[in-house]
Amino acid sequence: MRVHRPMRWVAAAAGVGLAASIVLAPVAAAEEVPDVPGVSSVWQVPDRGGPAQGAHPDAARYARQHPGSVPPGINDFTCTPTGGHPRPVVLVHGTDSNAYSDWAALGPRLAGAGYCVFALNYGGKPGGDNYGTEDMAVSAGQLAQFVAEVRGATGADEVDIVGYSQGSTVARYYVNRLGGAAAVDQWVGLASPTYGGTMFGLVPVLEQTPGGMEWATAALPPELVSPALEQQAQGSPFLDDLNGGADTVPGTRYTTIGSRLDEVIQPATNIALHDRSATNLMIQDLCPVNQSGHFRMPYDEYTLQLVMGVLDPTVPPAPPCTAVPAGTGILEMILTENF
């Protein structure tokens, strides 16, 4: 079984000192980042092969029943990039999720197209069941370690990164604040909470209520008010810092792919990057009858083809525009995640 090589990553950005270390451990074992004051967060490189999936709820269900799983073709550290696809693709999952549940459709498709594809589980609470819940700056440091390992194994100078939901912002923090622009050619944000969301209007109410956010943190289940979720709220100090001055940096190409019917990021205009060099795509602008929202996007055929086209403009155009009713898959996803 492959083990992590000893290495150390240290960064300081926006007044936050971060330090993390990797120790020798089996790939599927969670690895703690113990030397960040007041923060405990674990990450892993999943290595238990699972099948491809065609729907988000099915993938989430399988991931729950088979922890540490990874879709076929992902995390093959013997993969050698080709001339047609010289940059490995690193996939970064969303909140309270993992590499399998979010990438069991796109990952195998990329691998089948000849890419070297990699995905980590980041930002886990020690002893918890899932990932993407802890401090996002620390998670970005974990991503930095992972990208360094991918580059070392493949010999690639640069990678492309595709992030979904929180994963988009974690990846952008790595690129913009931790020097990742030198190692990342393309950043693609799928349902990216670029400027945060109001969480169905709850965030402004809680912020204007004395002690509102403190009450929510104490009263609501931890998976609903995790450190990472608070950082993704519109106007959070984390996002204000990340977007301050400019929301992109030179050296990396940026593309967002969003939905005007996003159930999480509201208003949906908060998905787009403001810098003129960035490309912002909305599903409904390209295919008005496709009303896929936040939770369906990583498994929507039209959206997946858009991602493939961003990574490689020579691929065939997007598939035929077909109708997807608003709300498709939401109820099943909720039931899968909670029962």
Secondary structure, DSSP 8 states (H G I E B T S, - for coil): --B---EEEEEEETTEEEEEEE---BTTS-EE-TTBTTB--EEE---EE----SSHHHHHHHHHHSTTEE-TTBS-TT----SSS-S-EEEE--TTB-HHHHHTTHHHHHHHTT--EEEEEEEE-TT-S-BS-S-HHHHHHHHHHHHHHHHHHH--S-EEEEEETHHHHHHHHHHHHSSGGGTEEEEEEET--TT-B-TTTHHHHHHHSTTHHHHHHHHS-TTTS-HHHHHTBTT-HHHHHHHSS-S--TTSEEEEEE-TT-SSSSSGGGGS--STTSEEEEHHHH-TTB---TTTGGG-HHHHHHHHHHH-TTS--------B-TTTTHHHHHHHHH-
